[in-house]
């Protein structure tokens, strides 16, 4: 691929600490319109994550970006990412390797979503998770205020072994509740991944599709050898670092925007 992914900075974002479920993190907010909680991917709120966030703001949403790890605005690098991975691997908040696991970070993001829903227009809010946080968006969807969940390349628990690769990234009780809400038409989900991405396994998506049915829309981008967009076999970040004007990741990002609009605009 040629060109660079869309990036932005912290200009215009309002930072404030937010406490929920006994956890406190800084949150960054900007925009007007229906609410969207954007959980950053590893290693944190990078310029690419801010590029997506500002794109959502420009599309007419109030966006809140919690900062549960990393240094907001710091560019991604190998050493920086490895340092954040090491931190979350030992954190009880994230339970990086646990299966059938309730994660405290999901409770925190639910509190952020409830707060945002109470002060933004529309029938409810959306939640986007990416990479390690991808599945957190689905776990947060047990909350009634959440009407749209976007799981982009969900990678938790880290897929070490077949059991972890197939795990949905939440507890069985949470998945049961999300499936119940999906069957009742109360929530819809969008999942995105690259076809060759081992970190975000096809088994995980198959399991979620089996439970959520038509309420779970899957967008799989071709990253096989010789693919038209020239994606590497290691392509991972669907709606941030792999986006280029006119490629299929760009189209996937626009599908996310349309999906949120369909669910969150007053009908």
C-alpha positions as CSV (number, residue, x, y, z in Angstrom):
1,X,0.0,0.0,0.0
2,X,1.1,3.6,-0.6
3,X,0.3,6.6,1.5
4,X,-0.3,6.8,5.2
5,X,-3.2,6.0,7.6
6,X,-5.3,8.9,8.8
7,X,-3.9,10.5,11.9
8,X,-4.9,13.3,14.3
9,X,-3.9,14.8,17.6
10,X,-5.4,15.8,20.9
11,X,-6.4,19.3,19.8
12,X,-9.9,20.1,20.8
13,X,-10.4,17.1,23.0
14,X,-11.5,17.7,26.6
15,X,-9.8,15.5,29.1
16,X,-11.5,14.7,32.5
17,X,-11.1,11.7,34.9
18,X,-14.1,9.4,35.1
19,X,-14.7,6.9,37.8
20,X,-16.9,3.8,37.3
21,X,-17.1,0.4,38.8
22,X,-14.4,1.4,41.3
23,X,-11.9,2.2,38.4
24,X,-10.7,5.7,37.4
25,X,-9.2,6.6,34.0
26,X,-9.0,9.8,32.1
27,X,-11.5,10.2,29.3
28,X,-11.2,12.4,26.2
29,X,-14.4,13.9,24.7
30,X,-15.3,15.8,21.6
31,X,-18.2,16.4,19.2
32,X,-22.0,16.6,19.3
33,X,-24.8,14.2,18.4
34,X,-25.4,10.6,19.4
35,X,-22.8,9.1,21.7
36,X,-20.0,6.7,20.8
37,X,-17.5,5.2,23.2
38,X,-14.2,4.4,21.4
39,X,-11.9,2.0,23.4
40,X,-8.4,2.4,22.0
41,X,-6.3,-0.5,20.7
42,X,-2.9,-1.3,22.0
43,X,-0.7,0.5,22.8
44,X,-3.2,3.4,23.6
45,X,-4.6,6.5,22.1
46,X,-2.2,6.8,19.2
47,X,-2.4,9.3,16.4
48,X,-4.2,6.6,14.3
49,X,-6.8,6.1,17.0
50,X,-7.3,9.8,17.1
51,X,-7.7,9.8,13.3
52,X,-10.6,7.5,13.7
53,X,-12.0,9.4,16.6
54,X,-12.0,12.7,14.7
55,X,-13.5,11.0,11.7
56,X,-16.4,9.9,14.0
57,X,-16.7,13.4,15.3
58,X,-16.9,14.8,11.8
59,X,-19.6,12.3,11.0
60,X,-21.8,13.8,13.7
61,X,-21.2,11.9,16.9
62,X,-20.2,12.8,20.4
63,X,-17.1,10.6,21.0
64,X,-15.6,9.6,24.4
65,X,-12.2,7.9,24.3
66,X,-11.2,6.3,27.6
67,X,-7.5,5.9,28.3
68,X,-7.0,2.6,30.2
69,X,-3.4,2.2,29.0
70,X,-0.6,4.0,27.2
71,X,0.2,7.7,26.8
72,X,-2.4,9.6,24.9
73,X,-1.1,11.1,21.7
74,X,2.1,9.1,21.7
75,X,2.9,7.4,18.3
76,X,3.1,3.7,18.1
77,X,6.4,1.9,18.2
78,X,7.5,-1.7,18.8
79,X,9.0,-1.0,22.2
80,X,6.1,1.1,23.3
81,X,3.6,-1.6,22.3
82,X,5.6,-4.4,24.0
83,X,5.7,-2.3,27.2
84,X,1.9,-1.9,27.3
85,X,1.4,-5.6,26.4
86,X,3.5,-6.5,29.4
87,X,1.5,-4.3,31.6
88,X,-1.9,-5.6,30.7
89,X,-0.7,-9.2,30.8
90,X,-0.4,-8.9,34.6
91,X,-3.4,-6.6,35.2
92,X,-6.5,-8.0,36.9
93,X,-8.5,-5.3,35.1
94,X,-7.9,-6.9,31.7
95,X,-7.4,-10.7,32.4
96,X,-5.4,-11.0,29.1
97,X,-5.3,-14.8,29.0
98,X,-8.4,-15.9,31.0
99,X,-11.2,-17.8,29.3
100,X,-14.9,-17.5,30.2
101,X,-13.9,-14.4,32.0
102,X,-15.7,-11.4,33.4
103,X,-13.3,-8.4,33.0
104,X,-13.5,-5.4,35.3
105,X,-12.6,-3.1,32.4
106,X,-16.0,-4.0,30.8
107,X,-17.8,-2.8,33.9
108,X,-15.9,0.5,33.7
109,X,-16.8,1.0,30.0
110,X,-20.4,0.2,30.8
111,X,-20.4,3.1,33.3
112,X,-18.9,5.4,30.7
113,X,-21.6,4.3,28.2
114,X,-24.4,4.9,30.7
115,X,-23.1,8.4,31.5
116,X,-22.7,9.3,27.8
117,X,-26.2,8.0,27.0
118,X,-27.7,10.2,29.7
119,X,-26.5,13.4,28.1
120,X,-26.5,12.8,24.4
121,X,-29.4,12.7,21.9
122,X,-30.7,9.5,20.3
123,X,-32.1,6.3,21.7
124,X,-28.8,5.0,23.0
125,X,-25.0,4.8,22.4
126,X,-22.5,2.8,20.5
127,X,-19.3,1.2,21.6
128,X,-16.2,0.4,19.5
129,X,-13.4,-1.9,20.6
130,X,-10.3,-2.7,18.6
131,X,-7.5,-5.3,18.9
132,X,-7.2,-6.3,22.5
133,X,-10.3,-4.2,23.4
134,X,-12.4,-5.5,20.5
135,X,-14.3,-8.0,22.5
136,X,-14.9,-5.5,25.3
137,X,-17.3,-3.7,23.1
138,X,-19.5,-6.8,23.0
139,X,-19.2,-7.4,26.7
140,X,-20.4,-3.9,27.3
141,X,-23.5,-4.6,25.2
142,X,-25.1,-6.3,28.2
143,X,-26.0,-2.7,29.2
144,X,-29.4,-1.6,27.9
145,X,-28.1,1.9,26.9
146,X,-25.8,0.2,24.3
147,X,-27.6,-0.3,21.0
148,X,-24.6,-0.9,18.7
149,X,-21.3,-2.7,19.4
150,X,-18.4,-2.8,17.0
151,X,-15.7,-5.4,17.6
152,X,-12.8,-4.7,15.3
153,X,-10.1,-7.5,15.2
154,X,-11.0,-8.7,18.8
155,X,-7.9,-10.3,20.2
156,X,-8.6,-11.0,23.9
157,X,-7.9,-13.4,25.4
158,X,-4.6,-13.6,23.6
159,X,-5.1,-16.7,21.3
160,X,-2.6,-19.0,22.8
161,X,-4.1,-22.4,22.1
162,X,-7.4,-23.4,20.5
163,X,-9.5,-22.7,23.5
164,X,-8.4,-19.1,23.8
165,X,-8.6,-18.6,20.1
166,X,-12.3,-19.5,20.2
167,X,-13.2,-17.7,23.4
168,X,-15.6,-14.8,22.8
169,X,-13.7,-12.4,25.1
170,X,-16.4,-12.4,27.8
171,X,-18.0,-14.6,30.4
172,X,-20.7,-17.1,29.4
173,X,-23.2,-15.1,31.4
174,X,-22.3,-11.9,29.6
175,X,-22.6,-13.7,26.2
176,X,-26.0,-15.2,27.2
177,X,-27.3,-11.7,28.0
178,X,-25.9,-10.2,24.8
179,X,-27.5,-13.0,22.8
180,X,-30.8,-12.5,24.6
181,X,-30.7,-8.8,23.7
182,X,-29.7,-9.5,20.1
183,X,-32.6,-12.0,19.7
184,X,-35.0,-9.3,21.0
185,X,-33.7,-6.7,18.5
186,X,-32.3,-4.6,21.3
187,X,-28.7,-4.6,20.1
188,X,-26.8,-5.3,16.9
189,X,-23.1,-5.9,16.5
190,X,-20.5,-5.5,13.7
191,X,-17.3,-7.6,13.7
192,X,-14.3,-6.8,11.5
193,X,-11.1,-8.8,10.8
194,X,-8.5,-9.6,8.2
195,X,-8.7,-13.0,6.7
196,X,-5.2,-14.1,7.6
197,X,-5.1,-12.4,11.1
198,X,-4.2,-15.1,13.6
199,X,-4.5,-12.7,16.5
200,X,-8.2,-12.3,15.8
201,X,-9.3,-15.8,14.9
202,X,-11.9,-17.0,12.5
203,X,-13.0,-19.5,15.3
204,X,-13.9,-16.6,17.6
205,X,-16.0,-15.0,14.9
206,X,-17.7,-18.3,14.1
207,X,-18.7,-18.8,17.7
208,X,-20.1,-15.2,18.0
209,X,-22.0,-15.6,14.7
210,X,-23.5,-18.9,16.0
211,X,-24.7,-17.2,19.2
212,X,-25.8,-13.8,17.8
213,X,-27.1,-14.9,14.4
214,X,-28.2,-12.1,12.0
215,X,-27.6,-9.5,14.7
216,X,-23.9,-10.0,14.2
217,X,-22.6,-8.6,10.8
218,X,-19.2,-9.8,9.8
219,X,-16.8,-7.9,7.6
220,X,-13.8,-9.9,6.6
221,X,-11.1,-8.2,4.5
222,X,-8.9,-10.2,2.2
223,X,-5.3,-10.3,3.3
224,X,-4.3,-13.5,1.5
225,X,-1.3,-13.5,-0.8
226,X,-1.9,-11.3,-3.9
227,X,-4.9,-9.5,-2.4
228,X,-6.1,-6.5,-4.4
229,X,-5.3,-3.9,-1.7
230,X,-1.8,-5.2,-1.1
231,X,-2.4,-5.9,2.6
232,X,0.3,-7.8,4.4
233,X,-0.5,-11.3,5.8
234,X,0.1,-9.6,9.2
235,X,-2.5,-6.8,8.6
236,X,-4.5,-6.4,11.8
237,X,-5.9,-2.9,12.6
238,X,-8.8,-2.8,10.2
239,X,-10.2,0.7,10.8
240,X,-7.1,2.6,11.9
241,X,-3.6,1.9,10.6
242,X,-4.6,-0.1,7.5
243,X,-7.0,2.6,6.1
244,X,-6.0,4.2,2.9
245,X,-8.2,6.2,0.6
246,X,-10.3,3.9,-1.6
247,X,-9.1,0.6,-0.1
248,X,-11.3,-2.0,1.6
249,X,-10.2,-0.9,5.0
250,X,-11.5,2.6,4.1
251,X,-14.8,1.0,3.1
252,X,-14.9,-0.9,6.3
253,X,-14.4,2.3,8.3
254,X,-17.3,3.8,6.4
255,X,-19.5,0.8,7.1
256,X,-18.8,1.4,10.8
257,X,-19.9,5.0,10.5
258,X,-23.1,3.9,8.7
259,X,-23.8,1.1,11.1
260,X,-23.6,3.5,14.1
261,X,-25.9,6.0,12.3
262,X,-28.5,3.3,11.6
263,X,-28.6,2.3,15.2
264,X,-28.2,5.6,17.0
265,X,-30.0,8.2,15.0
266,X,-33.5,8.9,16.3
267,X,-35.9,6.8,14.2
